[in-house]
Amino acid sequence: MLFVEYPKCTTCKKAKKWLDTQGIEYTDRHIKEENPSEAEIKEWHTKSGLPLKRFFNTSGMLYRDMGLKDKLPTMSEEEQYELLATDGMLVKRPLVVGDDFVLVGFKENEWEEKLK
């Protein structure tokens, strides 16, 4: 299982602590140092069953600075995948990537359901 995080993010810290407490094994990946590729984002989006907008870090500074709230609705999925692959800080985190699922953001009850 892959755990994609930004180590300074408090939600990521909380999620990581939860995984450790549950004794769940994972491979850690720093989203800023190893940005997800367009292909990975596409694959994760498909596995997740979530709307693509959920993959954007809408509370991030970069999202706001780029005015993405207004731009996203007019962008194609391809353009959004491309954009997400340009900077890890645009991607909602933490992400947990399993064989047949992807969890975006940390919601303890959702994680408990999927990971136990």
BANUTOR-205879 format. One line per field, with one value per residue: z, y negated, x of N, C-alpha, C in turn. Coordinates in Angstrom, 3 decimals. Layout:
! residues N
n_pz: Z/...
n_py: Y/...
n_px: X/...
ca_pz: Z/...
ca_py: Y/...
ca_px: X/...
c_pz: Z/...
c_py: Y/...
c_px: X/...
This chain:
! residues 116
n_pz: 0.000/-0.764/0.722/0.270/0.984/2.411/4.455/6.276/6.573/8.690/8.688/7.260/9.042/11.149/9.867/9.256/11.793/12.649/10.868/11.723/14.397/13.980/13.010/10.324/7.360/5.084/2.213/2.205/0.660/-0.353/-1.429/-2.595/-3.236/-4.861/-7.176/-8.202/-11.311/-14.461/-15.493/-13.170/-11.627/-13.236/-13.134/-10.347/-10.002/-11.511/-10.062/-7.640/-7.930/-7.457/-7.999/-10.175/-9.220/-6.489/-6.166/-6.112/-4.125/-2.690/-0.638/-0.670/-1.100/-3.652/-5.332/-4.936/-5.705/-8.417/-9.326/-9.665/-8.934/-10.578/-13.051/-13.308/-13.930/-16.695/-17.815/-19.499/-18.606/-19.232/-19.274/-16.611/-15.352/-16.342/-15.186/-12.407/-12.289/-12.466/-10.057/-6.813/-4.702/-5.522/-5.300/-3.431/-0.188/2.625/0.481/0.011/-1.607/-2.709/-3.952/-5.259/-4.669/-3.791/-1.410/-0.645/1.071/4.664/6.332/9.100/9.666/7.102/6.273/8.178/7.519/4.950/5.316/7.318
n_py: 1.175/-2.225/-5.278/-8.517/-11.607/-14.945/-15.796/-18.012/-18.595/-18.732/-17.086/-14.912/-13.999/-13.190/-11.148/-9.369/-8.667/-7.365/-5.147/-3.878/-3.300/-1.470/0.569/0.888/1.614/-0.289/-2.028/-4.914/-8.102/-11.166/-13.836/-16.239/-15.939/-13.710/-13.942/-12.961/-11.271/-12.030/-9.730/-8.153/-9.692/-9.591/-6.824/-6.508/-8.137/-6.750/-4.308/-5.258/-6.094/-8.541/-12.011/-13.942/-16.459/-16.116/-15.396/-17.641/-19.963/-21.977/-23.802/-24.748/-27.089/-27.393/-26.481/-28.478/-30.765/-30.255/-30.568/-28.428/-27.618/-28.881/-28.116/-25.286/-24.135/-24.579/-23.137/-20.233/-16.703/-15.602/-17.900/-18.598/-16.372/-16.693/-19.159/-18.539/-16.861/-18.602/-19.780/-18.658/-19.971/-20.748/-18.595/-16.857/-15.653/-13.432/-10.580/-7.272/-4.478/-1.532/1.890/2.099/-0.212/-3.739/-6.167/-9.452/-12.243/-12.459/-10.653/-9.288/-7.268/-6.345/-5.366/-3.365/-1.579/-0.744/0.174/2.103
n_px: 0.834/0.484/1.346/0.776/2.065/2.433/4.871/4.773/2.150/-0.612/-2.886/-1.926/0.003/-1.624/-3.052/-0.986/-0.125/-2.405/-2.435/-0.083/-0.724/-2.749/-1.298/-0.858/0.792/2.779/4.108/5.920/5.584/6.816/5.046/5.851/8.526/8.440/6.511/3.229/2.727/1.129/-0.070/-0.259/-2.048/-4.313/-4.842/-5.270/-7.489/-9.408/-9.512/-10.482/-13.125/-14.129/-15.166/-13.093/-12.405/-12.115/-9.513/-8.044/-6.279/-8.077/-7.935/-5.430/-2.700/-1.561/-3.591/-5.497/-3.996/-3.668/-6.174/-7.954/-10.488/-12.309/-11.339/-11.254/-13.896/-14.096/-12.116/-10.791/-10.802/-8.324/-6.670/-6.850/-5.662/-3.077/-2.407/-2.526/-0.348/1.768/2.533/2.921/1.733/-0.729/-2.294/-4.706/-4.222/-3.688/-3.011/-4.069/-3.087/-4.234/-4.408/-6.895/-8.257/-8.503/-7.893/-8.727/-7.639/-8.072/-10.330/-11.296/-13.313/-13.937/-11.461/-11.083/-13.087/-12.230/-9.612/-9.446
ca_pz: 0.000/-0.878/1.483/-0.342/1.959/2.549/5.867/7.139/6.625/9.955/8.383/6.880/10.286/11.853/9.110/9.402/13.171/12.670/10.191/12.599/15.555/13.517/12.587/8.877/6.658/3.883/1.684/2.340/-0.488/-0.172/-2.651/-3.179/-3.791/-5.903/-7.653/-8.985/-12.763/-15.082/-15.583/-11.818/-11.233/-14.034/-12.574/-9.006/-10.183/-11.956/-8.927/-6.503/-8.177/-7.005/-9.018/-10.300/-8.392/-5.143/-6.151/-5.996/-2.790/-2.848/0.422/-0.809/-1.618/-5.089/-5.949/-4.893/-6.513/-9.831/-9.655/-10.222/-8.638/-11.773/-14.267/-13.390/-14.641/-18.153/-18.254/-19.777/-17.649/-19.638/-18.818/-15.146/-15.028/-16.675/-14.178/-11.135/-12.389/-12.489/-8.712/-5.749/-3.779/-6.057/-5.047/-2.096/0.528/2.160/-0.427/0.244/-2.847/-2.555/-5.227/-5.932/-4.104/-3.471/-0.440/-0.810/2.300/5.805/7.077/9.881/9.501/5.733/6.264/8.993/6.702/3.807/5.647/8.384
ca_py: 0.000/-3.458/-6.420/-9.721/-12.671/-16.083/-15.622/-19.152/-18.697/-18.179/-15.983/-13.787/-13.498/-12.496/-9.926/-8.481/-8.179/-6.409/-3.931/-3.242/-2.794/-0.300/1.590/1.065/1.375/-1.120/-2.657/-6.357/-8.884/-12.622/-14.308/-17.376/-15.423/-12.730/-14.333/-11.930/-11.488/-12.120/-8.351/-7.728/-10.423/-9.010/-5.498/-6.695/-8.704/-5.648/-3.380/-5.880/-6.266/-9.893/-13.063/-14.401/-17.663/-15.690/-15.211/-18.950/-20.525/-23.241/-24.761/-25.111/-28.419/-27.305/-26.361/-29.824/-31.676/-29.964/-30.833/-27.184/-27.484/-29.330/-27.490/-23.839/-23.721/-24.685/-22.304/-18.825/-15.802/-15.505/-19.115/-18.533/-15.382/-17.350/-20.184/-17.874/-16.261/-19.626/-20.163/-17.860/-20.810/-20.888/-17.338/-16.641/-14.625/-12.277/-9.602/-5.884/-3.746/-0.076/2.603/1.865/-1.390/-4.919/-7.052/-10.826/-12.977/-11.544/-10.550/-8.084/-6.191/-5.838/-4.597/-2.186/-0.697/-0.238/0.738/3.115
ca_px: 0.000/1.255/0.842/1.339/1.857/3.330/5.191/4.450/0.693/-1.117/-3.800/-1.069/0.609/-2.704/-3.335/0.169/-0.183/-3.515/-1.960/0.902/-1.457/-3.511/-0.342/-1.007/2.059/2.667/5.305/5.745/6.071/6.731/4.376/6.566/9.780/8.127/5.188/2.547/2.717/-0.197/-0.582/-0.645/-3.255/-5.401/-5.109/-5.833/-8.825/-10.260/-9.663/-11.170/-14.545/-14.482/-15.036/-11.706/-12.221/-11.705/-8.060/-7.409/-6.140/-8.810/-7.605/-4.021/-2.360/-1.320/-4.923/-6.091/-3.172/-3.876/-7.579/-8.483/-11.918/-13.029/-10.805/-11.508/-15.118/-13.974/-10.990/-11.083/-10.149/-6.917/-5.994/-6.785/-4.615/-1.818/-2.192/-2.222/0.987/2.809/2.970/2.307/0.973/-2.095/-2.991/-5.277/-3.485/-2.926/-3.616/-3.689/-3.316/-4.205/-4.521/-8.167/-8.920/-7.701/-8.541/-8.247/-7.919/-8.165/-11.589/-11.010/-14.304/-13.770/-10.215/-11.286/-13.916/-11.464/-8.295/-9.462
c_pz: 0.000/-0.094/0.941/0.554/1.740/4.043/6.798/7.345/7.893/9.728/8.004/8.121/11.070/11.192/9.294/10.800/13.287/12.042/11.100/13.805/15.199/13.072/11.093/8.183/5.383/3.447/1.658/1.118/-0.270/-1.477/-3.353/-3.864/-4.941/-6.346/-8.442/-10.481/-13.255/-15.131/-14.215/-11.400/-11.959/-13.432/-11.200/-9.088/-10.565/-10.805/-7.825/-6.682/-7.759/-8.168/-9.020/-9.423/-6.974/-5.033/-6.034/-4.541/-2.812/-1.744/0.344/-1.432/-3.137/-5.857/-6.034/-5.793/-8.006/-10.282/-10.196/-9.958/-9.879/-13.038/-14.429/-14.172/-16.167/-18.709/-18.521/-18.704/-17.957/-19.122/-17.297/-14.687/-15.217/-15.597/-12.830/-11.128/-12.367/-11.107/-7.658/-4.796/-4.279/-5.694/-3.597/-1.440/1.957/1.189/0.011/-1.015/-2.581/-3.925/-5.983/-5.358/-3.917/-2.492/-0.556/0.415/3.432/6.497/7.795/9.650/8.119/5.656/7.021/8.211/5.614/4.227/6.711/7.877
c_py: -1.247/-4.577/-7.662/-10.905/-13.854/-16.128/-16.789/-19.322/-18.012/-17.008/-14.734/-13.157/-12.665/-11.139/-8.892/-7.848/-7.114/-5.085/-3.154/-2.596/-1.521/0.839/1.890/0.698/0.587/-1.583/-4.146/-7.087/-10.368/-13.236/-15.450/-16.906/-14.445/-12.939/-13.198/-12.277/-11.572/-10.731/-7.852/-8.400/-9.856/-7.666/-5.620/-7.218/-7.603/-4.688/-3.953/-5.945/-7.640/-10.876/-13.579/-15.615/-17.310/-15.498/-16.536/-19.415/-21.924/-24.255/-25.228/-26.486/-28.418/-27.252/-27.745/-30.796/-31.491/-30.208/-29.603/-26.965/-27.844/-28.610/-26.021/-23.461/-23.760/-23.811/-20.867/-17.974/-15.705/-16.703/-19.114/-17.529/-16.011/-18.356/-19.572/-17.297/-17.304/-19.953/-19.382/-18.674/-21.080/-19.677/-17.237/-15.504/-14.488/-11.418/-8.220/-5.132/-2.253/0.572/2.234/0.675/-2.537/-5.751/-8.430/-11.636/-11.976/-11.677/-9.220/-6.950/-5.533/-4.926/-3.277/-1.128/0.003/0.579/1.824/4.445
c_px: 0.885/0.574/1.545/1.013/2.789/3.635/4.828/2.942/0.165/-2.079/-3.011/-0.440/-0.397/-2.986/-2.226/0.175/-1.278/-3.092/-1.003/0.228/-2.227/-2.596/-0.438/0.316/1.833/4.045/5.013/6.293/5.775/6.227/5.109/7.853/9.546/6.683/4.527/2.552/1.272/-0.853/-1.041/-1.960/-4.478/-5.828/-5.790/-7.260/-9.809/-10.550/-10.550/-12.681/-15.050/-14.454/-13.597/-11.420/-11.751/-10.184/-7.315/-7.405/-6.762/-8.518/-6.152/-3.819/-2.216/-2.643/-5.573/-5.333/-3.409/-5.326/-8.294/-9.968/-12.739/-12.590/-11.198/-12.765/-15.007/-12.838/-11.433/-10.396/-8.661/-6.121/-5.847/-5.728/-3.236/-1.432/-1.808/-0.807/2.110/3.356/2.190/1.448/-0.456/-2.958/-3.454/-4.517/-4.019/-3.739/-3.152/-4.069/-3.134/-4.329/-5.794/-8.949/-7.941/-8.522/-7.896/-8.636/-8.061/-9.506/-11.508/-12.007/-14.209/-12.538/-10.394/-12.056/-13.096/-10.245/-8.299/-9.974
